[in-house]
Amino acid sequence: MKTMLMTLTTLLISAGSALAAPGSANPETAGLAVWIFFGFFGLIVATQFIPGMILLGAMLKGLFTQPSTVQKINS
C-alpha cells in the first residue's frame, strides 16, 4: 500500500510538471497550466484596476477642488 501511494504521488507530481512545461521554449505552444496561470493573473489585475481607478479619481478630486468653508454659529 505504501509503495502504491508513493508511486501515485510521484506520478501526480510529474503530471503537473508536464502540464506546465510543454516541451519547447516557444511561448505559442505553452501548456494548459501556463495559460491558467496567465488567466488567473489577468483576473487579479482586472479586479484590482477598478478600485484603483476609483481611488485615483477621489484623490484627484480632493486635490483639485476648493475646500468648503465652515461657518460657526454663535448662540
mmCIF file of the N, C-alpha and C atoms, coordinates in Angstrom:
data_MODEL
# 
_entry.id   MODEL 
# 
loop_
_atom_site.group_PDB 
_atom_site.id 
_atom_site.type_symbol 
_atom_site.label_atom_id 
_atom_site.label_alt_id 
_atom_site.label_comp_id 
_atom_site.label_asym_id 
_atom_site.label_entity_id 
_atom_site.label_seq_id 
_atom_site.pdbx_PDB_ins_code 
_atom_site.Cartn_x 
_atom_site.Cartn_y 
_atom_site.Cartn_z 
_atom_site.occupancy 
_atom_site.B_iso_or_equiv 
_atom_site.pdbx_formal_charge 
_atom_site.auth_seq_id 
_atom_site.auth_comp_id 
_atom_site.auth_asym_id 
_atom_site.auth_atom_id 
_atom_site.pdbx_PDB_model_num 
ATOM 1   N N  . MET A 1 1  ? 0.820   -1.192 0.000   1.00 0.00 ? 1  MET A N  1 
ATOM 2   C CA . MET A 1 1  ? 0.000   0.000  0.000   1.00 0.00 ? 1  MET A CA 1 
ATOM 3   C C  . MET A 1 1  ? 0.865   1.257  0.000   1.00 0.00 ? 1  MET A C  1 
ATOM 4   N N  . LYS A 1 2  ? 1.945   1.225  0.793   1.00 0.00 ? 2  LYS A N  1 
ATOM 5   C CA . LYS A 1 2  ? 2.826   2.376  0.877   1.00 0.00 ? 2  LYS A CA 1 
ATOM 6   C C  . LYS A 1 2  ? 3.540   2.613  -0.458  1.00 0.00 ? 2  LYS A C  1 
ATOM 7   N N  . THR A 1 3  ? 3.924   1.541  -1.131  1.00 0.00 ? 3  THR A N  1 
ATOM 8   C CA . THR A 1 3  ? 4.597   1.655  -2.423  1.00 0.00 ? 3  THR A CA 1 
ATOM 9   C C  . THR A 1 3  ? 3.647   2.233  -3.468  1.00 0.00 ? 3  THR A C  1 
ATOM 10  N N  . MET A 1 4  ? 2.406   1.792  -3.444  1.00 0.00 ? 4  MET A N  1 
ATOM 11  C CA . MET A 1 4  ? 1.431   2.288  -4.406  1.00 0.00 ? 4  MET A CA 1 
ATOM 12  C C  . MET A 1 4  ? 1.147   3.779  -4.167  1.00 0.00 ? 4  MET A C  1 
ATOM 13  N N  . LEU A 1 5  ? 1.084   4.198  -2.918  1.00 0.00 ? 5  LEU A N  1 
ATOM 14  C CA . LEU A 1 5  ? 0.857   5.597  -2.592  1.00 0.00 ? 5  LEU A CA 1 
ATOM 15  C C  . LEU A 1 5  ? 2.027   6.464  -3.054  1.00 0.00 ? 5  LEU A C  1 
ATOM 16  N N  . MET A 1 6  ? 3.244   5.996  -2.845  1.00 0.00 ? 6  MET A N  1 
ATOM 17  C CA . MET A 1 6  ? 4.427   6.737  -3.288  1.00 0.00 ? 6  MET A CA 1 
ATOM 18  C C  . MET A 1 6  ? 4.470   6.831  -4.810  1.00 0.00 ? 6  MET A C  1 
ATOM 19  N N  . THR A 1 7  ? 4.115   5.744  -5.491  1.00 0.00 ? 7  THR A N  1 
ATOM 20  C CA . THR A 1 7  ? 4.107   5.742  -6.951  1.00 0.00 ? 7  THR A CA 1 
ATOM 21  C C  . THR A 1 7  ? 3.059   6.713  -7.484  1.00 0.00 ? 7  THR A C  1 
ATOM 22  N N  . LEU A 1 8  ? 1.889   6.697  -6.894  1.00 0.00 ? 8  LEU A N  1 
ATOM 23  C CA . LEU A 1 8  ? 0.822   7.596  -7.314  1.00 0.00 ? 8  LEU A CA 1 
ATOM 24  C C  . LEU A 1 8  ? 1.196   9.056  -7.057  1.00 0.00 ? 8  LEU A C  1 
ATOM 25  N N  . THR A 1 9  ? 1.815   9.338  -5.928  1.00 0.00 ? 9  THR A N  1 
ATOM 26  C CA . THR A 1 9  ? 2.252   10.699 -5.614  1.00 0.00 ? 9  THR A CA 1 
ATOM 27  C C  . THR A 1 9  ? 3.290   11.176 -6.618  1.00 0.00 ? 9  THR A C  1 
ATOM 28  N N  . THR A 1 10 ? 4.247   10.333 -6.942  1.00 0.00 ? 10 THR A N  1 
ATOM 29  C CA . THR A 1 10 ? 5.276   10.680 -7.919  1.00 0.00 ? 10 THR A CA 1 
ATOM 30  C C  . THR A 1 10 ? 4.664   10.925 -9.291  1.00 0.00 ? 10 THR A C  1 
ATOM 31  N N  . LEU A 1 11 ? 3.710   10.108 -9.668  1.00 0.00 ? 11 LEU A N  1 
ATOM 32  C CA . LEU A 1 11 ? 3.045   10.261 -10.960 1.00 0.00 ? 11 LEU A CA 1 
ATOM 33  C C  . LEU A 1 11 ? 2.276   11.579 -11.033 1.00 0.00 ? 11 LEU A C  1 
ATOM 34  N N  . LEU A 1 12 ? 1.569   11.926 -9.969  1.00 0.00 ? 12 LEU A N  1 
ATOM 35  C CA . LEU A 1 12 ? 0.806   13.170 -9.968  1.00 0.00 ? 12 LEU A CA 1 
ATOM 36  C C  . LEU A 1 12 ? 1.709   14.399 -9.983  1.00 0.00 ? 12 LEU A C  1 
ATOM 37  N N  . ILE A 1 13 ? 2.824   14.332 -9.287  1.00 0.00 ? 13 ILE A N  1 
ATOM 38  C CA . ILE A 1 13 ? 3.765   15.453 -9.287  1.00 0.00 ? 13 ILE A CA 1 
ATOM 39  C C  . ILE A 1 13 ? 4.365   15.647 -10.669 1.00 0.00 ? 13 ILE A C  1 
ATOM 40  N N  . SER A 1 14 ? 4.753   14.558 -11.315 1.00 0.00 ? 14 SER A N  1 
ATOM 41  C CA . SER A 1 14 ? 5.344   14.674 -12.649 1.00 0.00 ? 14 SER A CA 1 
ATOM 42  C C  . SER A 1 14 ? 4.304   15.083 -13.683 1.00 0.00 ? 14 SER A C  1 
ATOM 43  N N  . ALA A 1 15 ? 3.043   14.707 -13.497 1.00 0.00 ? 15 ALA A N  1 
ATOM 44  C CA . ALA A 1 15 ? 1.997   15.115 -14.435 1.00 0.00 ? 15 ALA A CA 1 
ATOM 45  C C  . ALA A 1 15 ? 1.754   16.617 -14.344 1.00 0.00 ? 15 ALA A C  1 
ATOM 46  N N  . GLY A 1 16 ? 1.820   17.180 -13.153 1.00 0.00 ? 16 GLY A N  1 
ATOM 47  C CA . GLY A 1 16 ? 1.669   18.630 -13.003 1.00 0.00 ? 16 GLY A CA 1 
ATOM 48  C C  . GLY A 1 16 ? 2.791   19.387 -13.682 1.00 0.00 ? 16 GLY A C  1 
ATOM 49  N N  . SER A 1 17 ? 3.994   18.868 -13.589 1.00 0.00 ? 17 SER A N  1 
ATOM 50  C CA . SER A 1 17 ? 5.127   19.492 -14.265 1.00 0.00 ? 17 SER A CA 1 
ATOM 51  C C  . SER A 1 17 ? 4.992   19.364 -15.775 1.00 0.00 ? 17 SER A C  1 
ATOM 52  N N  . ALA A 1 18 ? 4.446   18.258 -16.232 1.00 0.00 ? 18 ALA A N  1 
ATOM 53  C CA . ALA A 1 18 ? 4.275   18.058 -17.669 1.00 0.00 ? 18 ALA A CA 1 
ATOM 54  C C  . ALA A 1 18 ? 3.256   19.031 -18.243 1.00 0.00 ? 18 ALA A C  1 
ATOM 55  N N  . LEU A 1 19 ? 2.249   19.394 -17.478 1.00 0.00 ? 19 LEU A N  1 
ATOM 56  C CA . LEU A 1 19 ? 1.277   20.370 -17.970 1.00 0.00 ? 19 LEU A CA 1 
ATOM 57  C C  . LEU A 1 19 ? 1.879   21.762 -18.063 1.00 0.00 ? 19 LEU A C  1 
ATOM 58  N N  . ALA A 1 20 ? 2.781   22.098 -17.176 1.00 0.00 ? 20 ALA A N  1 
ATOM 59  C CA . ALA A 1 20 ? 3.369   23.433 -17.163 1.00 0.00 ? 20 ALA A CA 1 
ATOM 60  C C  . ALA A 1 20 ? 4.485   23.583 -18.184 1.00 0.00 ? 20 ALA A C  1 
ATOM 61  N N  . ALA A 1 21 ? 5.169   22.521 -18.536 1.00 0.00 ? 21 ALA A N  1 
ATOM 62  C CA . ALA A 1 21 ? 6.283   22.582 -19.474 1.00 0.00 ? 21 ALA A CA 1 
ATOM 63  C C  . ALA A 1 21 ? 5.936   21.774 -20.718 1.00 0.00 ? 21 ALA A C  1 
ATOM 64  N N  . PRO A 1 22 ? 5.563   22.428 -21.818 1.00 0.00 ? 22 PRO A N  1 
ATOM 65  C CA . PRO A 1 22 ? 5.091   21.695 -22.986 1.00 0.00 ? 22 PRO A CA 1 
ATOM 66  C C  . PRO A 1 22 ? 6.180   20.989 -23.778 1.00 0.00 ? 22 PRO A C  1 
ATOM 67  N N  . GLY A 1 23 ? 7.438   21.271 -23.541 1.00 0.00 ? 23 GLY A N  1 
ATOM 68  C CA . GLY A 1 23 ? 8.490   20.559 -24.244 1.00 0.00 ? 23 GLY A CA 1 
ATOM 69  C C  . GLY A 1 23 ? 9.283   21.439 -25.183 1.00 0.00 ? 23 GLY A C  1 
ATOM 70  N N  . SER A 1 24 ? 8.761   22.577 -25.574 1.00 0.00 ? 24 SER A N  1 
ATOM 71  C CA . SER A 1 24 ? 9.519   23.501 -26.404 1.00 0.00 ? 24 SER A CA 1 
ATOM 72  C C  . SER A 1 24 ? 9.491   24.876 -25.749 1.00 0.00 ? 24 SER A C  1 
ATOM 73  N N  . ALA A 1 25 ? 10.462  25.698 -26.104 1.00 0.00 ? 25 ALA A N  1 
ATOM 74  C CA . ALA A 1 25 ? 10.559  27.024 -25.497 1.00 0.00 ? 25 ALA A CA 1 
ATOM 75  C C  . ALA A 1 25 ? 9.688   28.047 -26.222 1.00 0.00 ? 25 ALA A C  1 
ATOM 76  N N  . ASN A 1 26 ? 8.915   27.619 -27.190 1.00 0.00 ? 26 ASN A N  1 
ATOM 77  C CA . ASN A 1 26 ? 8.061   28.522 -27.944 1.00 0.00 ? 26 ASN A CA 1 
ATOM 78  C C  . ASN A 1 26 ? 6.853   28.916 -27.096 1.00 0.00 ? 26 ASN A C  1 
ATOM 79  N N  . PRO A 1 27 ? 6.643   30.211 -26.846 1.00 0.00 ? 27 PRO A N  1 
ATOM 80  C CA . PRO A 1 27 ? 5.511   30.598 -25.989 1.00 0.00 ? 27 PRO A CA 1 
ATOM 81  C C  . PRO A 1 27 ? 4.151   30.372 -26.638 1.00 0.00 ? 27 PRO A C  1 
ATOM 82  N N  . GLU A 1 28 ? 4.117   30.183 -27.956 1.00 0.00 ? 28 GLU A N  1 
ATOM 83  C CA . GLU A 1 28 ? 2.840   29.933 -28.624 1.00 0.00 ? 28 GLU A CA 1 
ATOM 84  C C  . GLU A 1 28 ? 2.300   28.547 -28.313 1.00 0.00 ? 28 GLU A C  1 
ATOM 85  N N  . THR A 1 29 ? 3.166   27.662 -27.867 1.00 0.00 ? 29 THR A N  1 
ATOM 86  C CA . THR A 1 29 ? 2.735   26.303 -27.544 1.00 0.00 ? 29 THR A CA 1 
ATOM 87  C C  . THR A 1 29 ? 2.806   26.060 -26.041 1.00 0.00 ? 29 THR A C  1 
ATOM 88  N N  . ALA A 1 30 ? 2.470   27.078 -25.260 1.00 0.00 ? 30 ALA A N  1 
ATOM 89  C CA . ALA A 1 30 ? 2.522   26.948 -23.803 1.00 0.00 ? 30 ALA A CA 1 
ATOM 90  C C  . ALA A 1 30 ? 1.490   25.928 -23.337 1.00 0.00 ? 30 ALA A C  1 
ATOM 91  N N  . GLY A 1 31 ? 1.794   25.280 -22.236 1.00 0.00 ? 31 GLY A N  1 
ATOM 92  C CA . GLY A 1 31 ? 0.913   24.255 -21.705 1.00 0.00 ? 31 GLY A CA 1 
ATOM 93  C C  . GLY A 1 31 ? -0.327  24.834 -21.051 1.00 0.00 ? 31 GLY A C  1 
ATOM 94  N N  . LEU A 1 32 ? -1.233  23.955 -20.702 1.00 0.00 ? 32 LEU A N  1 
ATOM 95  C CA . LEU A 1 32 ? -2.507  24.354 -20.112 1.00 0.00 ? 32 LEU A CA 1 
ATOM 96  C C  . LEU A 1 32 ? -2.313  25.070 -18.779 1.00 0.00 ? 32 LEU A C  1 
ATOM 97  N N  . ALA A 1 33 ? -1.416  24.588 -17.949 1.00 0.00 ? 33 ALA A N  1 
ATOM 98  C CA . ALA A 1 33 ? -1.199  25.208 -16.639 1.00 0.00 ? 33 ALA A CA 1 
ATOM 99  C C  . ALA A 1 33 ? -0.667  26.633 -16.780 1.00 0.00 ? 33 ALA A C  1 
ATOM 100 N N  . VAL A 1 34 ? 0.139   26.873 -17.811 1.00 0.00 ? 34 VAL A N  1 
ATOM 101 C CA . VAL A 1 34 ? 0.670   28.218 -18.043 1.00 0.00 ? 34 VAL A CA 1 
ATOM 102 C C  . VAL A 1 34 ? -0.455  29.170 -18.415 1.00 0.00 ? 34 VAL A C  1 
ATOM 103 N N  . TRP A 1 35 ? -1.369  28.730 -19.273 1.00 0.00 ? 35 TRP A N  1 
ATOM 104 C CA . TRP A 1 35 ? -2.488  29.587 -19.675 1.00 0.00 ? 35 TRP A CA 1 
ATOM 105 C C  . TRP A 1 35 ? -3.459  29.813 -18.519 1.00 0.00 ? 35 TRP A C  1 
ATOM 106 N N  . ILE A 1 36 ? -3.646  28.826 -17.681 1.00 0.00 ? 36 ILE A N  1 
ATOM 107 C CA . ILE A 1 36 ? -4.492  29.008 -16.497 1.00 0.00 ? 36 ILE A CA 1 
ATOM 108 C C  . ILE A 1 36 ? -3.860  30.025 -15.553 1.00 0.00 ? 36 ILE A C  1 
ATOM 109 N N  . PHE A 1 37 ? -2.535  29.952 -15.386 1.00 0.00 ? 37 PHE A N  1 
ATOM 110 C CA . PHE A 1 37 ? -1.830  30.916 -14.547 1.00 0.00 ? 37 PHE A CA 1 
ATOM 111 C C  . PHE A 1 37 ? -1.967  32.324 -15.109 1.00 0.00 ? 37 PHE A C  1 
ATOM 112 N N  . PHE A 1 38 ? -1.778  32.487 -16.420 1.00 0.00 ? 38 PHE A N  1 
ATOM 113 C CA . PHE A 1 38 ? -1.914  33.807 -17.043 1.00 0.00 ? 38 PHE A CA 1 
ATOM 114 C C  . PHE A 1 38 ? -3.337  34.341 -16.903 1.00 0.00 ? 38 PHE A C  1 
ATOM 115 N N  . GLY A 1 39 ? -4.318  33.474 -17.052 1.00 0.00 ? 39 GLY A N  1 
ATOM 116 C CA . GLY A 1 39 ? -5.705  33.891 -16.895 1.00 0.00 ? 39 GLY A CA 1 
ATOM 117 C C  . GLY A 1 39 ? -6.012  34.328 -15.476 1.00 0.00 ? 39 GLY A C  1 
ATOM 118 N N  . PHE A 1 40 ? -5.499  33.596 -14.506 1.00 0.00 ? 40 PHE A N  1 
ATOM 119 C CA . PHE A 1 40 ? -5.702  33.951 -13.102 1.00 0.00 ? 40 PHE A CA 1 
ATOM 120 C C  . PHE A 1 40 ? -5.022  35.277 -12.780 1.00 0.00 ? 40 PHE A C  1 
ATOM 121 N N  . PHE A 1 41 ? -3.812  35.467 -13.297 1.00 0.00 ? 41 PHE A N  1 
ATOM 122 C CA . PHE A 1 41 ? -3.094  36.725 -13.095 1.00 0.00 ? 41 PHE A CA 1 
ATOM 123 C C  . PHE A 1 41 ? -3.858  37.885 -13.732 1.00 0.00 ? 41 PHE A C  1 
ATOM 124 N N  . GLY A 1 42 ? -4.385  37.684 -14.927 1.00 0.00 ? 42 GLY A N  1 
ATOM 125 C CA . GLY A 1 42 ? -5.174  38.721 -15.590 1.00 0.00 ? 42 GLY A CA 1 
ATOM 126 C C  . GLY A 1 42 ? -6.435  39.061 -14.823 1.00 0.00 ? 42 GLY A C  1 
ATOM 127 N N  . LEU A 1 43 ? -7.056  38.055 -14.227 1.00 0.00 ? 43 LEU A N  1 
ATOM 128 C CA . LEU A 1 43 ? -8.258  38.281 -13.426 1.00 0.00 ? 43 LEU A CA 1 
ATOM 129 C C  . LEU A 1 43 ? -7.935  39.121 -12.192 1.00 0.00 ? 43 LEU A C  1 
ATOM 130 N N  . ILE A 1 44 ? -6.812  38.852 -11.561 1.00 0.00 ? 44 ILE A N  1 
ATOM 131 C CA . ILE A 1 44 ? -6.399  39.637 -10.391 1.00 0.00 ? 44 ILE A CA 1 
ATOM 132 C C  . ILE A 1 44 ? -6.143  41.087 -10.792 1.00 0.00 ? 44 ILE A C  1 
ATOM 133 N N  . VAL A 1 45 ? -5.444  41.294 -11.902 1.00 0.00 ? 45 VAL A N  1 
ATOM 134 C CA . VAL A 1 45 ? -5.152  42.656 -12.359 1.00 0.00 ? 45 VAL A CA 1 
ATOM 135 C C  . VAL A 1 45 ? -6.441  43.398 -12.693 1.00 0.00 ? 45 VAL A C  1 
ATOM 136 N N  . ALA A 1 46 ? -7.365  42.733 -13.371 1.00 0.00 ? 46 ALA A N  1 
ATOM 137 C CA . ALA A 1 46 ? -8.621  43.380 -13.759 1.00 0.00 ? 46 ALA A CA 1 
ATOM 138 C C  . ALA A 1 46 ? -9.464  43.750 -12.547 1.00 0.00 ? 46 ALA A C  1 
ATOM 139 N N  . THR A 1 47 ? -9.505  42.891 -11.545 1.00 0.00 ? 47 THR A N  1 
ATOM 140 C CA . THR A 1 47 ? -10.332 43.197 -10.374 1.00 0.00 ? 47 THR A CA 1 
ATOM 141 C C  . THR A 1 47 ? -9.693  44.255 -9.478  1.00 0.00 ? 47 THR A C  1 
ATOM 142 N N  . GLN A 1 48 ? -8.398  44.435 -9.547  1.00 0.00 ? 48 GLN A N  1 
ATOM 143 C CA . GLN A 1 48 ? -7.743  45.481 -8.765  1.00 0.00 ? 48 GLN A CA 1 
ATOM 144 C C  . GLN A 1 48 ? -7.714  46.814 -9.499  1.00 0.00 ? 48 GLN A C  1 
ATOM 145 N N  . PHE A 1 49 ? -7.939  46.809 -10.808 1.00 0.00 ? 49 PHE A N  1 
ATOM 146 C CA . PHE A 1 49 ? -7.887  48.028 -11.605 1.00 0.00 ? 49 PHE A CA 1 
ATOM 147 C C  . PHE A 1 49 ? -9.051  48.963 -11.282 1.00 0.00 ? 49 PHE A C  1 
ATOM 148 N N  . ILE A 1 50 ? -10.245 48.420 -11.138 1.00 0.00 ? 50 ILE A N  1 
ATOM 149 C CA . ILE A 1 50 ? -11.438 49.238 -10.910 1.00 0.00 ? 50 ILE A CA 1 
ATOM 150 C C  . ILE A 1 50 ? -11.360 49.986 -9.569  1.00 0.00 ? 50 ILE A C  1 
ATOM 151 N N  . PRO A 1 51 ? -11.085 49.328 -8.435  1.00 0.00 ? 51 PRO A N  1 
ATOM 152 C CA . PRO A 1 51 ? -10.950 50.095 -7.186  1.00 0.00 ? 51 PRO A CA 1 
ATOM 153 C C  . PRO A 1 51 ? -9.781  51.081 -7.218  1.00 0.00 ? 51 PRO A C  1 
ATOM 154 N N  . GLY A 1 52 ? -8.729  50.740 -7.945  1.00 0.00 ? 52 GLY A N  1 
ATOM 155 C CA . GLY A 1 52 ? -7.600  51.658 -8.064  1.00 0.00 ? 52 GLY A CA 1 
ATOM 156 C C  . GLY A 1 52 ? -7.976  52.931 -8.795  1.00 0.00 ? 52 GLY A C  1 
ATOM 157 N N  . MET A 1 53 ? -8.773  52.798 -9.852  1.00 0.00 ? 53 MET A N  1 
ATOM 158 C CA . MET A 1 53 ? -9.217  53.978 -10.590 1.00 0.00 ? 53 MET A CA 1 
ATOM 159 C C  . MET A 1 53 ? -10.187 54.820 -9.761  1.00 0.00 ? 53 MET A C  1 
ATOM 160 N N  . ILE A 1 54 ? -11.033 54.174 -8.971  1.00 0.00 ? 54 ILE A N  1 
ATOM 161 C CA . ILE A 1 54 ? -11.938 54.918 -8.088  1.00 0.00 ? 54 ILE A CA 1 
ATOM 162 C C  . ILE A 1 54 ? -11.133 55.700 -7.053  1.00 0.00 ? 54 ILE A C  1 
ATOM 163 N N  . LEU A 1 55 ? -10.118 55.069 -6.484  1.00 0.00 ? 55 LEU A N  1 
ATOM 164 C CA . LEU A 1 55 ? -9.268  55.742 -5.500  1.00 0.00 ? 55 LEU A CA 1 
ATOM 165 C C  . LEU A 1 55 ? -8.491  56.889 -6.131  1.00 0.00 ? 55 LEU A C  1 
ATOM 166 N N  . LEU A 1 56 ? -7.985  56.697 -7.344  1.00 0.00 ? 56 LEU A N  1 
ATOM 167 C CA . LEU A 1 56 ? -7.265  57.759 -8.044  1.00 0.00 ? 56 LEU A CA 1 
ATOM 168 C C  . LEU A 1 56 ? -8.190  58.938 -8.332  1.00 0.00 ? 56 LEU A C  1 
ATOM 169 N N  . GLY A 1 57 ? -9.415  58.659 -8.757  1.00 0.00 ? 57 GLY A N  1 
ATOM 170 C CA . GLY A 1 57 ? -10.373 59.734 -9.014  1.00 0.00 ? 57 GLY A CA 1 
ATOM 171 C C  . GLY A 1 57 ? -10.703 60.515 -7.761  1.00 0.00 ? 57 GLY A C  1 
ATOM 172 N N  . ALA A 1 58 ? -10.889 59.831 -6.650  1.00 0.00 ? 58 ALA A N  1 
ATOM 173 C CA . ALA A 1 58 ? -11.178 60.515 -5.387  1.00 0.00 ? 58 ALA A CA 1 
ATOM 174 C C  . ALA A 1 58 ? -9.995  61.359 -4.934  1.00 0.00 ? 58 ALA A C  1 
ATOM 175 N N  . MET A 1 59 ? -8.787  60.855 -5.156  1.00 0.00 ? 59 MET A N  1 
ATOM 176 C CA . MET A 1 59 ? -7.601  61.607 -4.771  1.00 0.00 ? 59 MET A CA 1 
ATOM 177 C C  . MET A 1 59 ? -7.459  62.865 -5.625  1.00 0.00 ? 59 MET A C  1 
ATOM 178 N N  . LEU A 1 60 ? -7.661  62.735 -6.938  1.00 0.00 ? 60 LEU A N  1 
ATOM 179 C CA . LEU A 1 60 ? -7.561  63.899 -7.813  1.00 0.00 ? 60 LEU A CA 1 
ATOM 180 C C  . LEU A 1 60 ? -8.665  64.911 -7.519  1.00 0.00 ? 60 LEU A C  1 
ATOM 181 N N  . LYS A 1 61 ? -9.846  64.436 -7.204  1.00 0.00 ? 61 LYS A N  1 
ATOM 182 C CA . LYS A 1 61 ? -10.941 65.330 -6.839  1.00 0.00 ? 61 LYS A CA 1 
ATOM 183 C C  . LYS A 1 61 ? -10.590 66.105 -5.572  1.00 0.00 ? 61 LYS A C  1 
ATOM 184 N N  . GLY A 1 62 ? -9.999  65.436 -4.601  1.00 0.00 ? 62 GLY A N  1 
ATOM 185 C CA . GLY A 1 62 ? -9.599  66.102 -3.367  1.00 0.00 ? 62 GLY A CA 1 
ATOM 186 C C  . GLY A 1 62 ? -8.483  67.104 -3.578  1.00 0.00 ? 62 GLY A C  1 
ATOM 187 N N  . LEU A 1 63 ? -7.609  66.844 -4.538  1.00 0.00 ? 63 LEU A N  1 
ATOM 188 C CA . LEU A 1 63 ? -6.505  67.764 -4.793  1.00 0.00 ? 63 LEU A CA 1 
ATOM 189 C C  . LEU A 1 63 ? -6.942  69.019 -5.537  1.00 0.00 ? 63 LEU A C  1 
ATOM 190 N N  . PHE A 1 64 ? -7.892  68.889 -6.450  1.00 0.00 ? 64 PHE A N  1 
ATOM 191 C CA . PHE A 1 64 ? -8.224  69.994 -7.337  1.00 0.00 ? 64 PHE A CA 1 
ATOM 192 C C  . PHE A 1 64 ? -9.536  70.705 -7.022  1.00 0.00 ? 64 PHE A C  1 
ATOM 193 N N  . THR A 1 65 ? -10.200 70.379 -5.941  1.00 0.00 ? 65 THR A N  1 
ATOM 194 C CA . THR A 1 65 ? -11.414 71.109 -5.566  1.00 0.00 ? 65 THR A CA 1 
ATOM 195 C C  . THR A 1 65 ? -11.091 72.075 -4.435  1.00 0.00 ? 65 THR A C  1 
ATOM 196 N N  . GLN A 1 66 ? -11.858 73.143 -4.390  1.00 0.00 ? 66 GLN A N  1 
ATOM 197 C CA . GLN A 1 66 ? -11.673 74.139 -3.340  1.00 0.00 ? 66 GLN A CA 1 
ATOM 198 C C  . GLN A 1 66 ? -12.250 73.598 -2.039  1.00 0.00 ? 66 GLN A C  1 
ATOM 199 N N  . PRO A 1 67 ? -11.562 73.823 -0.935  1.00 0.00 ? 67 PRO A N  1 
ATOM 200 C CA . PRO A 1 67 ? -12.120 73.367 0.343   1.00 0.00 ? 67 PRO A CA 1 
ATOM 201 C C  . PRO A 1 67 ? -13.352 74.192 0.699   1.00 0.00 ? 67 PRO A C  1 
ATOM 202 N N  . SER A 1 68 ? -14.338 73.544 1.225   1.00 0.00 ? 68 SER A N  1 
ATOM 203 C CA . SER A 1 68 ? -15.560 74.255 1.610   1.00 0.00 ? 68 SER A CA 1 
ATOM 204 C C  . SER A 1 68 ? -15.321 74.986 2.926   1.00 0.00 ? 68 SER A C  1 
ATOM 205 N N  . THR A 1 69 ? -15.956 76.132 3.046   1.00 0.00 ? 69 THR A N  1 
ATOM 206 C CA . THR A 1 69 ? -15.799 76.912 4.275   1.00 0.00 ? 69 THR A CA 1 
ATOM 207 C C  . THR A 1 69 ? -16.906 76.543 5.247   1.00 0.00 ? 69 THR A C  1 
ATOM 208 N N  . VAL A 1 70 ? -16.548 76.472 6.490   1.00 0.00 ? 70 VAL A N  1 
ATOM 209 C CA . VAL A 1 70 ? -17.497 76.127 7.545   1.00 0.00 ? 70 VAL A CA 1 
ATOM 210 C C  . VAL A 1 70 ? -17.742 77.379 8.368   1.00 0.00 ? 70 VAL A C  1 
ATOM 211 N N  . GLN A 1 71 ? -19.013 77.733 8.532   1.00 0.00 ? 71 GLN A N  1 
ATOM 212 C CA . GLN A 1 71 ? -19.358 78.915 9.320   1.00 0.00 ? 71 GLN A CA 1 
ATOM 213 C C  . GLN A 1 71 ? -19.779 78.477 10.717  1.00 0.00 ? 71 GLN A C  1 
ATOM 214 N N  . LYS A 1 72 ? -19.244 79.181 11.709  1.00 0.00 ? 72 LYS A N  1 
ATOM 215 C CA . LYS A 1 72 ? -19.640 78.909 13.085  1.00 0.00 ? 72 LYS A CA 1 
ATOM 216 C C  . LYS A 1 72 ? -20.852 79.760 13.423  1.00 0.00 ? 72 LYS A C  1 
ATOM 217 N N  . ILE A 1 73 ? -21.777 79.166 14.084  1.00 0.00 ? 73 ILE A N  1 
ATOM 218 C CA . ILE A 1 73 ? -22.970 79.884 14.518  1.00 0.00 ? 73 ILE A CA 1 
ATOM 219 C C  . ILE A 1 73 ? -22.816 80.173 16.006  1.00 0.00 ? 73 ILE A C  1 
ATOM 220 N N  . ASN A 1 74 ? -22.813 81.457 16.344  1.00 0.00 ? 74 ASN A N  1 
ATOM 221 C CA . ASN A 1 74 ? -22.719 81.844 17.753  1.00 0.00 ? 74 ASN A CA 1 
ATOM 222 C C  . ASN A 1 74 ? -24.111 81.814 18.362  1.00 0.00 ? 74 ASN A C  1 
ATOM 223 N N  . SER A 1 75 ? -24.260 81.087 19.419  1.00 0.00 ? 75 SER A N  1 
ATOM 224 C CA . SER A 1 75 ? -25.580 81.030 20.053  1.00 0.00 ? 75 SER A CA 1 
ATOM 225 C C  . SER A 1 75 ? -25.562 81.689 21.405  1.00 0.00 ? 75 SER A C  1 
# 
